[in-house]
């Protein structure tokens, strides 16, 4: 892990930017700042951006796929909220099993990684009272 993190910092110092797994770029010009506070913040950003940015890319790809399948399968369920790595849906009770299957397939299969993506689900009458 240390080698990976060191290589991220080295690459960011060389290019002035960090990249997600999908190639999205985040400029980090402060990485070479003579001001220690700015440079330290830039280094933390350089280490976090590829990981957090890739997670953001993955959830967006999954959301697109889920939206398409909801329409194609003519479900009444609606994706109503995304918070970091969570999605919130409203659906009739009779669609719950189909929705859970669809969401699990799309989120866990959005992209093949060496480490599997695992989805946890809950349901309930409102966001506060999920199982």
N, CA, C and O atoms as CSV, one atom per row, in Angstrom:
chain,resi,resn,atom,element,x,y,z
A,1,UNK,N,N,0.839,-1.185,0.000
A,1,UNK,CA,C,0.000,0.000,0.000
A,1,UNK,C,C,0.885,1.251,0.000
A,1,UNK,O,O,0.600,2.229,-0.691
A,2,UNK,N,N,1.951,1.199,0.779
A,2,UNK,CA,C,2.846,2.361,0.837
A,2,UNK,C,C,3.424,2.657,-0.538
A,2,UNK,O,O,3.513,3.821,-0.930
A,3,UNK,N,N,3.820,1.621,-1.280
A,3,UNK,CA,C,4.361,1.845,-2.628
A,3,UNK,C,C,3.315,2.497,-3.533
A,3,UNK,O,O,3.626,3.398,-4.312
A,4,UNK,N,N,2.072,2.028,-3.417
A,4,UNK,CA,C,1.000,2.602,-4.230
A,4,UNK,C,C,0.798,4.081,-3.895
A,4,UNK,O,O,0.726,4.918,-4.794
A,5,UNK,N,N,0.709,4.396,-2.619
A,5,UNK,CA,C,0.495,5.784,-2.209
A,5,UNK,C,C,1.680,6.671,-2.599
A,5,UNK,O,O,1.492,7.802,-3.046
A,6,UNK,N,N,2.895,6.156,-2.431
A,6,UNK,CA,C,4.083,6.912,-2.849
A,6,UNK,C,C,4.068,7.166,-4.350
A,6,UNK,O,O,4.452,8.244,-4.804
A,7,UNK,N,N,3.621,6.167,-5.127
A,7,UNK,CA,C,3.570,6.350,-6.583
A,7,UNK,C,C,2.503,7.373,-6.977
A,7,UNK,O,O,2.679,8.110,-7.947
A,8,UNK,N,N,1.391,7.422,-6.225
A,8,UNK,CA,C,0.370,8.449,-6.479
A,8,UNK,C,C,0.952,9.844,-6.274
A,8,UNK,O,O,0.759,10.736,-7.100
A,9,UNK,N,N,1.668,10.021,-5.162
A,9,UNK,CA,C,2.266,11.327,-4.885
A,9,UNK,C,C,3.303,11.692,-5.946
A,9,UNK,O,O,3.339,12.830,-6.416
A,10,UNK,N,N,4.134,10.741,-6.317
A,10,UNK,CA,C,5.157,10.986,-7.339
A,10,UNK,C,C,4.521,11.391,-8.673
A,10,UNK,O,O,4.964,12.341,-9.318
A,11,UNK,N,N,3.492,10.666,-9.072
A,11,UNK,CA,C,2.796,10.972,-10.334
A,11,UNK,C,C,2.136,12.349,-10.274
A,11,UNK,O,O,2.191,13.108,-11.242
A,12,UNK,N,N,1.517,12.669,-9.147
A,12,UNK,CA,C,0.854,13.966,-9.009
A,12,UNK,C,C,1.873,15.098,-9.015
A,12,UNK,O,O,1.624,16.152,-9.601
A,13,UNK,N,N,3.001,14.893,-8.377
A,13,UNK,CA,C,4.057,15.927,-8.406
A,13,UNK,C,C,4.563,16.130,-9.837
A,13,UNK,O,O,4.848,17.253,-10.251
A,14,UNK,N,N,4.670,15.034,-10.580
A,14,UNK,CA,C,5.181,15.107,-11.954
A,14,UNK,C,C,4.177,15.770,-12.903
A,14,UNK,O,O,4.566,16.552,-13.770
A,15,UNK,N,N,2.870,15.456,-12.737
A,15,UNK,CA,C,1.860,15.926,-13.694
A,15,UNK,C,C,1.014,17.090,-13.180
A,15,UNK,O,O,0.398,17.806,-13.970
A,16,UNK,N,N,0.981,17.281,-11.863
A,16,UNK,CA,C,0.137,18.332,-11.300
A,16,UNK,C,C,-1.336,17.962,-11.267
A,16,UNK,O,O,-2.202,18.825,-11.120
A,17,UNK,N,N,-1.611,16.669,-11.405
A,17,UNK,CA,C,-3.009,16.234,-11.400
A,17,UNK,C,C,-3.124,14.799,-10.897
A,17,UNK,O,O,-2.161,14.031,-10.921
A,18,UNK,N,N,-4.332,14.458,-10.441
A,18,UNK,CA,C,-4.652,13.090,-10.037
A,18,UNK,C,C,-5.729,12.579,-10.989
A,18,UNK,O,O,-6.500,13.359,-11.546
A,19,UNK,N,N,-5.772,11.261,-11.168
A,19,UNK,CA,C,-6.740,10.649,-12.090
A,19,UNK,C,C,-7.505,9.535,-11.398
A,19,UNK,O,O,-6.975,8.832,-10.538
A,20,UNK,N,N,-8.773,9.387,-11.797
A,20,UNK,CA,C,-9.557,8.249,-11.338
A,20,UNK,C,C,-9.251,7.057,-12.231
A,20,UNK,O,O,-8.573,7.190,-13.250
A,21,UNK,N,N,-9.748,5.912,-11.848
A,21,UNK,CA,C,-9.585,4.698,-12.644
A,21,UNK,C,C,-10.104,4.898,-14.070
A,21,UNK,O,O,-9.588,4.293,-15.010
A,22,UNK,N,N,-11.109,5.734,-14.227
A,22,UNK,CA,C,-11.730,5.966,-15.530
A,22,UNK,C,C,-11.125,7.152,-16.275
A,22,UNK,O,O,-11.612,7.529,-17.340
A,23,UNK,N,N,-10.068,7.741,-15.722
A,23,UNK,CA,C,-9.347,8.801,-16.412
A,23,UNK,C,C,-9.820,10.211,-16.130
A,23,UNK,O,O,-9.314,11.162,-16.727
A,24,UNK,N,N,-10.785,10.366,-15.227
A,24,UNK,CA,C,-11.221,11.724,-14.882
A,24,UNK,C,C,-10.090,12.409,-14.146
A,24,UNK,O,O,-9.453,11.813,-13.277
A,25,UNK,N,N,-9.840,13.660,-14.490
A,25,UNK,CA,C,-8.674,14.396,-13.998
A,25,UNK,C,C,-9.085,15.428,-12.954
A,25,UNK,O,O,-10.088,16.126,-13.102
A,26,UNK,N,N,-8.274,15.505,-11.887
A,26,UNK,CA,C,-8.432,16.574,-10.897
A,26,UNK,C,C,-7.108,17.316,-10.812
A,26,UNK,O,O,-6.115,16.759,-10.345
A,27,UNK,N,N,-7.082,18.559,-11.255
A,27,UNK,CA,C,-5.843,19.349,-11.140
A,27,UNK,C,C,-5.486,19.592,-9.675
A,27,UNK,O,O,-6.352,19.895,-8.855
A,28,UNK,N,N,-4.206,19.457,-9.363
A,28,UNK,CA,C,-3.718,19.715,-8.000
A,28,UNK,C,C,-2.421,20.515,-8.125
A,28,UNK,O,O,-1.337,19.992,-7.869
A,29,UNK,N,N,-2.538,21.783,-8.520
A,29,UNK,CA,C,-1.342,22.587,-8.749
A,29,UNK,C,C,-0.554,22.895,-7.473
A,29,UNK,O,O,0.639,23.190,-7.546
A,30,UNK,N,N,-1.195,22.832,-6.320
A,30,UNK,CA,C,-0.525,23.171,-5.059
A,30,UNK,C,C,0.438,22.084,-4.587
A,30,UNK,O,O,1.107,22.258,-3.569
A,31,UNK,N,N,0.520,20.968,-5.308
A,31,UNK,CA,C,1.348,19.840,-4.892
A,31,UNK,C,C,2.830,20.224,-4.772
A,31,UNK,O,O,3.576,19.592,-4.024
A,32,UNK,N,N,3.248,21.248,-5.500
A,32,UNK,CA,C,4.643,21.697,-5.440
A,32,UNK,C,C,4.795,23.036,-4.725
A,32,UNK,O,O,5.830,23.693,-4.833
A,33,UNK,N,N,3.764,23.429,-4.000
A,33,UNK,CA,C,3.788,24.725,-3.322
A,33,UNK,C,C,4.927,24.789,-2.301
A,33,UNK,O,O,5.197,23.811,-1.604
A,34,UNK,N,N,5.588,25.942,-2.216
A,34,UNK,CA,C,6.597,26.111,-1.172
A,34,UNK,C,C,5.957,26.275,0.217
A,34,UNK,O,O,6.632,26.127,1.236
A,35,UNK,N,N,4.656,26.579,0.247
A,35,UNK,CA,C,3.949,26.727,1.524
A,35,UNK,C,C,3.548,25.338,2.031
A,35,UNK,O,O,2.752,24.641,1.402
A,36,UNK,N,N,4.105,24.957,3.160
A,36,UNK,CA,C,3.909,23.614,3.688
A,36,UNK,C,C,2.426,23.259,3.873
A,36,UNK,O,O,2.020,22.138,3.564
A,37,UNK,N,N,1.625,24.189,4.365
A,37,UNK,CA,C,0.210,23.926,4.610
A,37,UNK,C,C,-0.522,23.599,3.302
A,37,UNK,O,O,-1.288,22.638,3.235
A,38,UNK,N,N,-0.280,24.401,2.275
A,38,UNK,CA,C,-0.893,24.146,0.961
A,38,UNK,C,C,-0.408,22.825,0.380
A,38,UNK,O,O,-1.199,22.043,-0.148
A,39,UNK,N,N,0.884,22.584,0.479
A,39,UNK,CA,C,1.467,21.355,-0.064
A,39,UNK,C,C,0.909,20.125,0.658
A,39,UNK,O,O,0.576,19.135,0.007
A,40,UNK,N,N,0.802,20.171,1.983
A,40,UNK,CA,C,0.254,19.039,2.740
A,40,UNK,C,C,-1.192,18.755,2.358
A,40,UNK,O,O,-1.585,17.600,2.199
A,41,UNK,N,N,-1.981,19.813,2.213
A,41,UNK,CA,C,-3.376,19.631,1.790
A,41,UNK,C,C,-3.415,19.013,0.391
A,41,UNK,O,O,-4.210,18.109,0.136
A,42,UNK,N,N,-2.574,19.488,-0.502
A,42,UNK,CA,C,-2.518,18.952,-1.866
A,42,UNK,C,C,-2.118,17.477,-1.858
A,42,UNK,O,O,-2.647,16.690,-2.642
A,43,UNK,N,N,-1.204,17.104,-0.993
A,43,UNK,CA,C,-0.789,15.699,-0.910
A,43,UNK,C,C,-1.940,14.820,-0.436
A,43,UNK,O,O,-2.146,13.731,-0.971
A,44,UNK,N,N,-2.689,15.278,0.556
A,44,UNK,CA,C,-3.855,14.512,1.015
A,44,UNK,C,C,-4.886,14.404,-0.104
A,44,UNK,O,O,-5.500,13.354,-0.294
A,45,UNK,N,N,-5.071,15.489,-0.837
A,45,UNK,CA,C,-6.005,15.484,-1.967
A,45,UNK,C,C,-5.539,14.517,-3.045
A,45,UNK,O,O,-6.349,13.798,-3.629
A,46,UNK,N,N,-4.245,14.497,-3.308
A,46,UNK,CA,C,-3.689,13.598,-4.320
A,46,UNK,C,C,-3.892,12.137,-3.941
A,46,UNK,O,O,-4.103,11.298,-4.816
A,47,UNK,N,N,-3.831,11.824,-2.659
A,47,UNK,CA,C,-4.028,10.447,-2.210
A,47,UNK,C,C,-5.503,10.052,-2.209
A,47,UNK,O,O,-5.839,8.909,-2.516
A,48,UNK,N,N,-6.379,10.987,-1.868
A,48,UNK,CA,C,-7.808,10.688,-1.780
A,48,UNK,C,C,-8.519,10.704,-3.131
A,48,UNK,O,O,-9.439,9.917,-3.354
A,49,UNK,N,N,-8.109,11.575,-4.017
A,49,UNK,CA,C,-8.850,11.780,-5.268
A,49,UNK,C,C,-8.998,10.530,-6.129
A,49,UNK,O,O,-10.105,10.266,-6.600
A,50,UNK,N,N,-7.949,9.748,-6.361
A,50,UNK,CA,C,-8.140,8.558,-7.196
A,50,UNK,C,C,-9.122,7.557,-6.581
A,50,UNK,O,O,-9.879,6.907,-7.302
A,51,UNK,N,N,-9.110,7.434,-5.265
A,51,UNK,CA,C,-9.989,6.474,-4.603
A,51,UNK,C,C,-11.421,6.991,-4.520
A,51,UNK,O,O,-12.357,6.321,-4.957
A,52,UNK,N,N,-11.584,8.174,-3.963
A,52,UNK,CA,C,-12.928,8.733,-3.821
A,52,UNK,C,C,-13.532,9.091,-5.172
A,52,UNK,O,O,-14.735,8.935,-5.381
A,53,UNK,N,N,-12.699,9.570,-6.085
A,53,UNK,CA,C,-13.184,9.908,-7.427
A,53,UNK,C,C,-13.635,8.686,-8.193
A,53,UNK,O,O,-14.639,8.729,-8.904
A,54,UNK,N,N,-12.895,7.585,-8.052
A,54,UNK,CA,C,-13.297,6.341,-8.711
A,54,UNK,C,C,-14.604,5.825,-8.118
A,54,UNK,O,O,-15.462,5.334,-8.851
A,55,UNK,N,N,-14.765,5.929,-6.803
A,55,UNK,CA,C,-16.025,5.532,-6.175
A,55,UNK,C,C,-17.180,6.371,-6.713
A,55,UNK,O,O,-18.266,5.844,-6.956
A,56,UNK,N,N,-16.955,7.668,-6.900
A,56,UNK,CA,C,-17.986,8.541,-7.466
A,56,UNK,C,C,-18.304,8.138,-8.908
A,56,UNK,O,O,-19.468,8.126,-9.308
A,57,UNK,N,N,-17.274,7.809,-9.683
A,57,UNK,CA,C,-17.488,7.364,-11.061
A,57,UNK,C,C,-18.320,6.077,-11.081
A,57,UNK,O,O,-19.242,5.944,-11.887
A,58,UNK,N,N,-17.995,5.142,-10.202
A,58,UNK,CA,C,-18.700,3.860,-10.168
A,58,UNK,C,C,-20.176,4.036,-9.819
A,58,UNK,O,O,-21.035,3.418,-10.448
A,59,UNK,N,N,-20.481,4.873,-8.820
A,59,UNK,CA,C,-21.882,5.044,-8.438
A,59,UNK,C,C,-22.666,5.722,-9.556
A,59,UNK,O,O,-23.836,5.407,-9.774
A,60,UNK,N,N,-22.029,6.646,-10.262
A,60,UNK,CA,C,-22.728,7.311,-11.373
A,60,UNK,C,C,-23.003,6.334,-12.518
A,60,UNK,O,O,-24.083,6.359,-13.109
A,61,UNK,N,N,-22.040,5.483,-12.830
A,61,UNK,CA,C,-22.258,4.466,-13.863
A,61,UNK,C,C,-23.376,3.509,-13.454
A,61,UNK,O,O,-24.212,3.134,-14.276
A,62,UNK,N,N,-23.386,3.118,-12.186
A,62,UNK,CA,C,-24.444,2.234,-11.698
A,62,UNK,C,C,-25.804,2.923,-11.762
A,62,UNK,O,O,-26.800,2.293,-12.118
A,63,UNK,N,N,-25.852,4.206,-11.423
A,63,UNK,CA,C,-27.115,4.937,-11.467
A,63,UNK,C,C,-27.679,4.994,-12.884
A,63,UNK,O,O,-28.884,4.846,-13.084
A,64,UNK,N,N,-26.817,5.205,-13.847
A,64,UNK,CA,C,-27.262,5.238,-15.246
A,64,UNK,C,C,-27.843,3.880,-15.638
A,64,UNK,O,O,-28.920,3.805,-16.228
A,65,UNK,N,N,-27.130,2.818,-15.308
A,65,UNK,CA,C,-27.582,1.472,-15.650
A,65,UNK,C,C,-28.901,1.136,-14.941
A,65,UNK,O,O,-29.798,0.549,-15.546
A,66,UNK,N,N,-29.015,1.503,-13.676
A,66,UNK,CA,C,-30.242,1.239,-12.921
A,66,UNK,C,C,-31.408,2.003,-13.528
A,66,UNK,O,O,-32.489,1.446,-13.714
A,67,UNK,N,N,-31.196,3.265,-13.836
A,67,UNK,CA,C,-32.251,4.075,-14.437
A,67,UNK,C,C,-32.753,3.449,-15.742
A,67,UNK,O,O,-33.959,3.360,-15.975
A,68,UNK,N,N,-31.827,3.024,-16.573
A,68,UNK,CA,C,-32.213,2.395,-17.852
A,68,UNK,C,C,-33.018,1.122,-17.621
A,68,UNK,O,O,-34.017,0.882,-18.300
A,69,UNK,N,N,-32.585,0.310,-16.667
A,69,UNK,CA,C,-33.305,-0.941,-16.407
A,69,UNK,C,C,-34.671,-0.705,-15.785
A,69,UNK,O,O,-35.619,-1.429,-16.090
A,70,UNK,N,N,-34.789,0.289,-14.924
A,70,UNK,CA,C,-36.103,0.602,-14.355
A,70,UNK,C,C,-37.089,0.932,-15.462
A,70,UNK,O,O,-38.238,0.492,-15.435
A,71,UNK,N,N,-36.633,1.708,-16.434
A,71,UNK,CA,C,-37.497,2.057,-17.569
A,71,UNK,C,C,-37.777,0.854,-18.456
A,71,UNK,O,O,-38.922,0.606,-18.835
A,72,UNK,N,N,-36.726,0.108,-18.784
A,72,UNK,CA,C,-36.876,-1.043,-19.681
A,72,UNK,C,C,-37.796,-2.102,-19.087
A,72,UNK,O,O,-38.567,-2.737,-19.806
A,73,UNK,N,N,-37.712,-2.289,-17.769
A,73,UNK,CA,C,-38.531,-3.302,-17.106
A,73,UNK,C,C,-39.863,-2.743,-16.627
A,73,UNK,O,O,-40.646,-3.430,-15.972
A,74,UNK,N,N,-40.106,-1.463,-16.973
A,74,UNK,CA,C,-41.370,-0.784,-16.673
A,74,UNK,C,C,-41.780,-0.884,-15.191
A,74,UNK,O,O,-42.938,-1.138,-14.860
A,75,UNK,N,N,-40.792,-0.675,-14.325
A,75,UNK,CA,C,-41.072,-0.654,-12.896
A,75,UNK,C,C,-41.514,0.745,-12.479
A,75,UNK,O,O,-41.097,1.741,-13.070
A,76,UNK,N,N,-42.352,0.806,-11.468
A,76,UNK,CA,C,-42.784,2.096,-10.930
A,76,UNK,C,C,-41.734,2.695,-9.996
A,76,UNK,O,O,-41.776,3.888,-9.696
A,77,UNK,N,N,-40.818,1.893,-9.550
A,77,UNK,CA,C,-39.783,2.343,-8.614
A,77,UNK,C,C,-39.060,3.565,-9.164
A,77,UNK,O,O,-38.837,3.696,-10.367
A,78,UNK,N,N,-38.703,4.450,-8.244
A,78,UNK,CA,C,-37.980,5.674,-8.601
A,78,UNK,C,C,-36.721,5.789,-7.750
A,78,UNK,O,O,-36.757,5.604,-6.533
A,79,UNK,N,N,-35.614,6.095,-8.409
A,79,UNK,CA,C,-34.382,6.410,-7.693
A,79,UNK,C,C,-34.517,7.881,-7.306
A,79,UNK,O,O,-34.625,8.742,-8.178
A,80,UNK,N,N,-34.511,8.174,-6.006
A,80,UNK,CA,C,-34.808,9.551,-5.606
A,80,UNK,C,C,-33.655,10.290,-4.948
A,80,UNK,O,O,-33.701,11.514,-4.823
A,81,UNK,N,N,-32.610,9.562,-4.520
A,81,UNK,CA,C,-31.547,10.249,-3.813
A,81,UNK,C,C,-30.260,9.440,-3.863
A,81,UNK,O,O,-30.277,8.214,-3.752
A,82,UNK,N,N,-29.147,10.140,-4.032
A,82,UNK,CA,C,-27.820,9.538,-3.916
A,82,UNK,C,C,-27.069,10.304,-2.838
A,82,UNK,O,O,-27.015,11.534,-2.865
A,83,UNK,N,N,-26.488,9.575,-1.887
A,83,UNK,CA,C,-25.656,10.168,-0.846
A,83,UNK,C,C,-24.382,9.338,-0.787
A,83,UNK,O,O,-24.388,8.215,-0.283
A,84,UNK,N,N,-23.288,9.893,-1.303
A,84,UNK,CA,C,-21.998,9.206,-1.368
A,84,UNK,C,C,-22.142,7.875,-2.095
A,84,UNK,O,O,-22.287,7.857,-3.318
A,85,UNK,N,N,-22.104,6.756,-1.365
A,85,UNK,CA,C,-22.186,5.450,-2.010
A,85,UNK,C,C,-23.546,4.778,-1.776
A,85,UNK,O,O,-23.676,3.564,-1.926
A,86,UNK,N,N,-24.543,5.567,-1.413
A,86,UNK,CA,C,-25.878,5.033,-1.165
A,86,UNK,C,C,-26.868,5.566,-2.171
A,86,UNK,O,O,-26.764,6.703,-2.629
A,87,UNK,N,N,-27.832,4.725,-2.508
A,87,UNK,CA,C,-28.949,5.138,-3.355
A,87,UNK,C,C,-30.229,4.876,-2.584
A,87,UNK,O,O,-30.355,3.866,-1.892
A,88,UNK,N,N,-31.174,5.792,-2.709
A,88,UNK,CA,C,-32.465,5.661,-2.051
A,88,UNK,C,C,-33.539,5.582,-3.133
A,88,UNK,O,O,-33.540,6.360,-4.086
A,89,UNK,N,N,-34.451,4.628,-2.965
A,89,UNK,CA,C,-35.525,4.405,-3.931
A,89,UNK,C,C,-36.868,4.468,-3.235
A,89,UNK,O,O,-36.981,4.186,-2.042
A,90,UNK,N,N,-37.883,4.843,-3.997
A,90,UNK,CA,C,-39.271,4.668,-3.578
A,90,UNK,C,C,-39.869,3.671,-4.546
A,90,UNK,O,O,-39.692,3.773,-5.760
A,91,UNK,N,N,-40.585,2.700,-3.985
A,91,UNK,CA,C,-41.165,1.659,-4.835
A,91,UNK,C,C,-42.369,1.035,-4.151
A,91,UNK,O,O,-42.444,0.996,-2.923
A,92,UNK,N,N,-43.307,0.550,-4.948
A,92,UNK,CA,C,-44.406,-0.219,-4.368
A,92,UNK,C,C,-43.859,-1.505,-3.728
A,92,UNK,O,O,-42.880,-2.073,-4.212
A,93,UNK,N,N,-44.484,-1.950,-2.660
A,93,UNK,CA,C,-44.020,-3.152,-1.971
A,93,UNK,C,C,-43.919,-4.353,-2.908
A,93,UNK,O,O,-43.005,-5.166,-2.767
A,94,UNK,N,N,-44.834,-4.476,-3.851
A,94,UNK,CA,C,-44.820,-5.629,-4.751
A,94,UNK,C,C,-43.627,-5.619,-5.712
A,94,UNK,O,O,-43.357,-6.629,-6.361
A,95,UNK,N,N,-42.911,-4.494,-5.815
A,95,UNK,CA,C,-41.719,-4.419,-6.659
A,95,UNK,C,C,-40.417,-4.594,-5.873
A,95,UNK,O,O,-39.337,-4.613,-6.462
A,96,UNK,N,N,-40.513,-4.719,-4.560
A,96,UNK,CA,C,-39.313,-4.720,-3.724
A,96,UNK,C,C,-38.305,-5.793,-4.139
A,96,UNK,O,O,-37.125,-5.486,-4.312
A,97,UNK,N,N,-38.736,-7.024,-4.300
A,97,UNK,CA,C,-37.799,-8.110,-4.638
A,97,UNK,C,C,-37.144,-7.864,-5.991
A,97,UNK,O,O,-35.935,-8.045,-6.135
A,98,UNK,N,N,-37.925,-7.454,-6.978
A,98,UNK,CA,C,-37.371,-7.188,-8.314
A,98,UNK,C,C,-36.405,-6.011,-8.275
A,98,UNK,O,O,-35.360,-6.037,-8.925
A,99,UNK,N,N,-36.754,-4.986,-7.515
A,99,UNK,CA,C,-35.886,-3.812,-7.405
A,99,UNK,C,C,-34.572,-4.177,-6.718
A,99,UNK,O,O,-33.505,-3.776,-7.181
A,100,UNK,N,N,-34.634,-4.919,-5.637
A,100,UNK,CA,C,-33.410,-5.313,-4.934
A,100,UNK,C,C,-32.500,-6.128,-5.845
A,100,UNK,O,O,-31.287,-5.919,-5.853
A,101,UNK,N,N,-33.064,-7.045,-6.604
A,101,UNK,CA,C,-32.280,-7.863,-7.528
A,101,UNK,C,C,-31.623,-6.992,-8.596
A,101,UNK,O,O,-30.433,-7.137,-8.877
A,102,UNK,N,N,-32.397,-6.096,-9.184
A,102,UNK,CA,C,-31.895,-5.201,-10.229
A,102,UNK,C,C,-30.764,-4.325,-9.693
A,102,UNK,O,O,-29.710,-4.214,-10.320
A,103,UNK,N,N,-30.981,-3.713,-8.547
A,103,UNK,CA,C,-29.986,-2.798,-7.970
A,103,UNK,C,C,-28.711,-3.564,-7.612
A,103,UNK,O,O,-27.609,-3.095,-7.894
A,104,UNK,N,N,-28.851,-4.725,-7.000
A,104,UNK,CA,C,-27.675,-5.521,-6.640
A,104,UNK,C,C,-26.878,-5.897,-7.892
A,104,UNK,O,O,-25.655,-5.752,-7.910
A,105,UNK,N,N,-27.549,-6.372,-8.925
A,105,UNK,CA,C,-26.866,-6.755,-10.163
A,105,UNK,C,C,-26.101,-5.582,-10.763
A,105,UNK,O,O,-24.941,-5.725,-11.150
A,106,UNK,N,N,-26.746,-4.433,-10.840
A,106,UNK,CA,C,-26.112,-3.280,-11.487
A,106,UNK,C,C,-24.995,-2.680,-10.638
A,106,UNK,O,O,-23.956,-2.294,-11.174
A,107,UNK,N,N,-25.190,-2.598,-9.336
A,107,UNK,CA,C,-24.155,-1.990,-8.487
A,107,UNK,C,C,-22.950,-2.920,-8.317
A,107,UNK,O,O,-21.807,-2.466,-8.367
A,108,UNK,N,N,-23.199,-4.206,-8.120
A,108,UNK,CA,C,-22.080,-5.130,-7.935
A,108,UNK,C,C,-21.378,-5.445,-9.248
A,108,UNK,O,O,-20.204,-5.816,-9.251
A,109,UNK,N,N,-22.083,-5.299,-10.359
A,109,UNK,CA,C,-21.507,-5.632,-11.652
A,109,UNK,C,C,-21.112,-4.432,-12.488
A,109,UNK,O,O,-20.792,-4.582,-13.666
A,110,UNK,N,N,-21.129,-3.255,-11.909
A,110,UNK,CA,C,-20.873,-2.036,-12.678
A,110,UNK,C,C,-19.496,-2.047,-13.342
A,110,UNK,O,O,-19.330,-1.511,-14.437
A,111,UNK,N,N,-18.508,-2.657,-12.681
A,111,UNK,CA,C,-17.150,-2.717,-13.230
A,111,UNK,C,C,-16.390,-3.804,-12.482
A,111,UNK,O,O,-16.476,-3.905,-11.259
A,112,UNK,N,N,-15.660,-4.600,-13.213
A,112,UNK,CA,C,-14.904,-5.683,-12.583
A,112,UNK,C,C,-13.605,-5.147,-11.989
A,112,UNK,O,O,-12.764,-4.586,-12.690
A,113,UNK,N,N,-13.466,-5.335,-10.689
A,113,UNK,CA,C,-12.261,-4.954,-9.962
A,113,UNK,C,C,-11.649,-6.215,-9.363
A,113,UNK,O,O,-12.295,-7.262,-9.317
A,114,UNK,N,N,-10.418,-6.116,-8.911
A,114,UNK,CA,C,-9.794,-7.265,-8.248
A,114,UNK,C,C,-10.491,-7.592,-6.936
A,114,UNK,O,O,-10.532,-8.750,-6.519
A,115,UNK,N,N,-11.034,-6.580,-6.294
A,115,UNK,CA,C,-11.794,-6.758,-5.061
A,115,UNK,C,C,-13.272,-6.596,-5.434
A,115,UNK,O,O,-13.647,-5.609,-6.067
A,116,UNK,N,N,-14.103,-7.555,-5.046
A,116,UNK,CA,C,-15.514,-7.451,-5.442
A,116,UNK,C,C,-16.222,-6.278,-4.770
A,116,UNK,O,O,-15.922,-5.917,-3.632
A,117,UNK,N,N,-17.153,-5.702,-5.493
A,117,UNK,CA,C,-18.030,-4.685,-4.929
A,117,UNK,C,C,-19.200,-5.420,-4.278
A,117,UNK,O,O,-19.828,-6.270,-4.908
A,118,UNK,N,N,-19.489,-5.097,-3.036
A,118,UNK,CA,C,-20.556,-5.772,-2.301
A,118,UNK,C,C,-21.591,-4.738,-1.889
A,118,UNK,O,O,-21.247,-3.680,-1.362
A,119,UNK,N,N,-22.848,-5.043,-2.130
A,119,UNK,CA,C,-23.943,-4.120,-1.848
A,119,UNK,C,C,-24.713,-4.592,-0.622
A,119,UNK,O,O,-25.053,-5.770,-0.511
A,120,UNK,N,N,-24.983,-3.680,0.284
A,120,UNK,CA,C,-25.871,-3.941,1.416
A,120,UNK,C,C,-27.171,-3.204,1.162
A,120,UNK,O,O,-27.166,-2.088,0.641
A,121,UNK,N,N,-28.284,-3.821,1.528
A,121,UNK,CA,C,-29.586,-3.204,1.282
A,121,UNK,C,C,-30.419,-3.180,2.546
A,121,UNK,O,O,-30.255,-4.004,3.445
A,122,UNK,N,N,-31.302,-2.224,2.587
A,122,UNK,CA,C,-32.286,-2.133,3.647
A,122,UNK,C,C,-33.572,-1.621,3.047
A,122,UNK,O,O,-33.568,-1.023,1.971
A,123,UNK,N,N,-34.666,-1.853,3.732
A,123,UNK,CA,C,-35.947,-1.331,3.257
A,123,UNK,C,C,-36.780,-0.935,4.468
A,123,UNK,O,O,-36.560,-1.414,5.580
A,124,UNK,N,N,-37.720,-0.068,4.232
A,124,UNK,CA,C,-38.579,0.372,5.318
A,124,UNK,C,C,-39.564,1.404,4.842
A,124,UNK,O,O,-39.546,1.802,3.677
A,125,UNK,N,N,-40.426,1.840,5.736
A,125,UNK,CA,C,-41.455,2.809,5.353
A,125,UNK,C,C,-40.906,4.211,5.084
A,125,UNK,O,O,-41.557,5.018,4.420
A,126,UNK,N,N,-39.715,4.499,5.596
A,126,UNK,CA,C,-39.059,5.787,5.360
A,126,UNK,C,C,-37.569,5.595,5.534
A,126,UNK,O,O,-37.123,4.529,5.957
A,127,UNK,N,N,-36.797,6.618,5.211
A,127,UNK,CA,C,-35.335,6.522,5.242
A,127,UNK,C,C,-34.829,6.271,6.667
A,127,UNK,O,O,-33.847,5.553,6.858
A,128,UNK,N,N,-35.482,6.849,7.649
A,128,UNK,CA,C,-35.050,6.706,9.040
A,128,UNK,C,C,-35.234,5.285,9.568
A,128,UNK,O,O,-34.434,4.806,10.371
A,129,UNK,N,N,-36.290,4.616,9.114
A,129,UNK,CA,C,-36.657,3.320,9.682
A,129,UNK,C,C,-36.362,2.158,8.741
A,129,UNK,O,O,-37.214,1.298,8.522
A,130,UNK,N,N,-35.166,2.136,8.191
A,130,UNK,CA,C,-34.778,1.039,7.284
A,130,UNK,C,C,-34.366,-0.183,8.099
A,130,UNK,O,O,-33.803,-0.062,9.187
A,131,UNK,N,N,-34.660,-1.372,7.546
A,131,UNK,CA,C,-34.208,-2.635,8.155
A,131,UNK,C,C,-32.732,-2.807,7.923
A,131,UNK,O,O,-32.151,-3.804,8.354
